[in-house]
């Protein structure tokens, strides 16, 4: 009899959990209003694949060269100055050099990003787009301006 009660309690508990889970799923479905309607022809939202826009930018070869040179310089500096240091000092010095490399990277990339942003603003204005977002956040709709941005570099 005691064994049967334990089984009944387990069955009732599992049933309650299942109904609770179904209830949560039902609420979630009713609360999210996803529309799969066709986008408006004159969408005021554009999007860009920044990875492609950055990789295609004419300043990228210069960026890559400068980063390679900076990396080699910092490696040489580390090798020379860390010779007499203990492991803890080497680790601190390495962190400092990595921070310098990150700052150089951010500085160079921010200059490229600023140039891309100017091109995006012009293209958005020409196409009547009020907003341009990153491609990664677009699920559906919008106007892709990536190719337009890349073509504008050549001009």
Secondary structure, DSSP 8 states (H G I E B T S, - for coil): -HHHHHHHHHHHHHHHHHHHHHHHHHHHHHH---------TT-SEEEE-HHHHHHTSTTHHHHHHHHHHHHHHHHHHHHHHTTT--HHHHHHHHHHHHHHHHHHHHHHHHHHHHHHHHHHHHHHHHHT-SEEEEGGG--S--EE-HHHHHHHHT-
